[in-house]
Amino acid sequence: MTLKRTLIVLAMLSLLSGCVSGYSGLHHKRLGMIEIPLTFAFMAVVYAWYRRDSIQRRFFGGTMMGGGVLAAMLLVMPIYLYCSRPEGERVRPIMTFLGLMLLSMVLSTIGALPFMQ
């Protein structure tokens, strides 16, 4: 999955997740049948990007790195970005990743706004 497609899918998933959270909060219902697949879809998209990027960079992070990307993305992804980039190109990808996570939170909030009272 290319970076552009990954970003588009993550943005759509973030908005959808915000809408589902806002709706469930407004109607006091847990929508686990929607929230859980959304979480797995988010994880699958991030892992697909990680896998493609690691193949392109010829970086083998091992099973722990791959599992960590799925289980603790906010902790492991900056480590992967640091280890897989050359010496002078390490800070920018990490800052970009953190910015994208912030954008994801903002989009999720925007998705929930129509359901706020």
Kinemage of the C-alpha trace (Angstrom):
@kinemage 1
@onewidth
@group {chain A} dominant
@subgroup {mainchain}
@vectorlist {calphas} color= white
{ca met a 1} P 0.000 0.000 0.000
{ca thr a 2} L 1.472 3.333 -1.028
{ca leu a 3} L 1.898 6.145 1.461
{ca lys a 4} L -0.762 8.296 -0.218
{ca arg a 5} L -3.346 5.500 -0.164
{ca thr a 6} L -2.448 4.669 3.415
{ca leu a 7} L -3.005 8.271 4.497
{ca ile a 8} L -6.360 8.467 2.694
{ca val a 9} L -7.583 5.208 4.238
{ca leu a 10} L -6.370 6.219 7.715
{ca ala a 11} L -8.139 9.585 7.404
{ca met a 12} L -11.385 7.883 6.360
{ca leu a 13} L -11.100 5.346 9.197
{ca ser a 14} L -10.440 8.137 11.708
{ca leu a 15} L -13.497 10.096 10.575
{ca leu a 16} L -15.651 6.977 10.617
{ca ser a 17} L -14.373 6.031 14.060
{ca gly a 18} L -15.254 9.500 15.335
{ca cys a 19} L -18.748 9.236 13.877
{ca val a 20} L -19.299 5.845 15.495
{ca ser a 21} L -18.007 7.097 18.858
{ca gly a 22} L -20.140 10.214 18.679
{ca tyr a 23} L -23.240 8.244 17.751
{ca ser a 24} L -22.709 5.687 20.502
{ca gly a 25} L -22.155 8.474 23.026
{ca leu a 26} L -25.288 10.312 21.950
{ca his a 27} L -27.503 7.248 22.061
{ca his a 28} L -25.758 5.593 25.044
{ca lys a 29} L -25.136 2.407 23.062
{ca arg a 30} L -21.911 0.497 22.615
{ca leu a 31} L -21.379 -0.328 18.968
{ca gly a 32} L -18.734 -2.993 19.478
{ca met a 33} L -19.739 -4.759 16.277
{ca ile a 34} L -18.539 -1.663 14.394
{ca glu a 35} L -15.794 -0.347 16.696
{ca ile a 36} L -13.831 -3.585 16.879
{ca pro a 37} L -13.620 -4.106 13.086
{ca leu a 38} L -12.625 -0.436 12.716
{ca thr a 39} L -9.783 -0.976 15.163
{ca phe a 40} L -8.612 -4.068 13.301
{ca ala a 41} L -8.867 -2.243 9.962
{ca phe a 42} L -6.736 0.593 11.345
{ca met a 43} L -4.139 -1.905 12.575
{ca ala a 44} L -4.149 -3.776 9.239
{ca val a 45} L -3.590 -0.594 7.227
{ca val a 46} L -0.686 0.508 9.436
{ca tyr a 47} L 0.861 -2.963 9.333
{ca ala a 48} L 0.520 -3.151 5.524
{ca trp a 49} L 2.361 0.165 5.223
{ca tyr a 50} L 5.033 -0.969 7.701
{ca arg a 51} L 5.552 -4.227 5.802
{ca arg a 52} L 5.860 -2.499 2.428
{ca asp a 53} L 8.194 0.166 3.816
{ca ser a 54} L 10.452 -2.390 5.516
{ca ile a 55} L 10.726 -4.406 2.287
{ca gln a 56} L 11.573 -1.283 0.280
{ca arg a 57} L 14.242 -0.251 2.796
{ca arg a 58} L 15.513 -3.820 3.207
{ca phe a 59} L 15.087 -3.537 6.957
{ca phe a 60} L 14.254 -6.707 8.848
{ca gly a 61} L 12.829 -5.749 12.218
{ca gly a 62} L 11.919 -9.252 13.266
{ca thr a 63} L 8.822 -10.712 14.825
{ca met a 64} L 8.931 -8.429 17.849
{ca met a 65} L 8.964 -5.322 15.662
{ca gly a 66} L 6.061 -6.582 13.544
{ca gly a 67} L 4.065 -7.567 16.588
{ca gly a 68} L 4.913 -4.301 18.267
{ca val a 69} L 3.595 -2.337 15.294
{ca leu a 70} L 0.265 -4.078 15.825
{ca ala a 71} L 0.177 -4.033 19.637
{ca ala a 72} L 1.862 -0.759 20.609
{ca met a 73} L 2.033 1.352 17.475
{ca leu a 74} L 2.679 4.687 19.228
{ca leu a 75} L 5.753 3.265 20.944
{ca val a 76} L 7.169 0.928 18.307
{ca met a 77} L 6.639 2.925 15.108
{ca pro a 78} L 9.046 5.744 16.122
{ca ile a 79} L 11.618 3.073 17.018
{ca tyr a 80} L 11.144 1.461 13.598
{ca leu a 81} L 11.422 4.819 11.844
{ca tyr a 82} L 14.597 5.632 13.783
{ca cys a 83} L 16.247 2.282 13.101
{ca ser a 84} L 15.249 1.982 9.447
{ca arg a 85} L 16.360 5.443 8.291
{ca pro a 86} L 19.897 6.606 7.505
{ca glu a 87} L 21.782 8.772 9.960
{ca gly a 88} L 20.666 12.201 8.688
{ca glu a 89} L 17.047 11.307 7.919
{ca arg a 90} L 15.732 10.097 11.263
{ca val a 91} L 13.985 13.050 12.882
{ca arg a 92} L 11.663 14.050 10.027
{ca pro a 93} L 9.874 10.684 9.654
{ca ile a 94} L 9.333 10.449 13.414
{ca met a 95} L 7.896 13.968 13.592
{ca thr a 96} L 5.739 13.245 10.542
{ca phe a 97} L 4.387 10.101 12.201
{ca leu a 98} L 3.557 11.955 15.410
{ca gly a 99} L 1.875 14.690 13.345
{ca leu a 100} L -0.178 12.078 11.517
{ca met a 101} L -1.314 10.567 14.799
{ca leu a 102} L -2.346 14.040 15.975
{ca leu a 103} L -4.202 14.569 12.689
{ca ser a 104} L -5.942 11.226 13.186
{ca met a 105} L -7.141 12.351 16.625
{ca val a 106} L -8.370 15.661 15.199
{ca leu a 107} L -10.234 13.901 12.372
{ca ser a 108} L -11.818 11.524 14.851
{ca thr a 109} L -12.975 14.491 16.921
{ca ile a 110} L -14.346 16.205 13.810
{ca gly a 111} L -16.248 13.010 12.977
{ca ala a 112} L -17.842 13.029 16.428
{ca leu a 113} L -18.816 16.733 16.396
{ca pro a 114} L -22.178 16.309 14.601
{ca phe a 115} L -23.296 14.041 17.441
{ca met a 116} L -22.361 16.409 20.281
{ca gln a 117} L -25.147 18.125 22.198
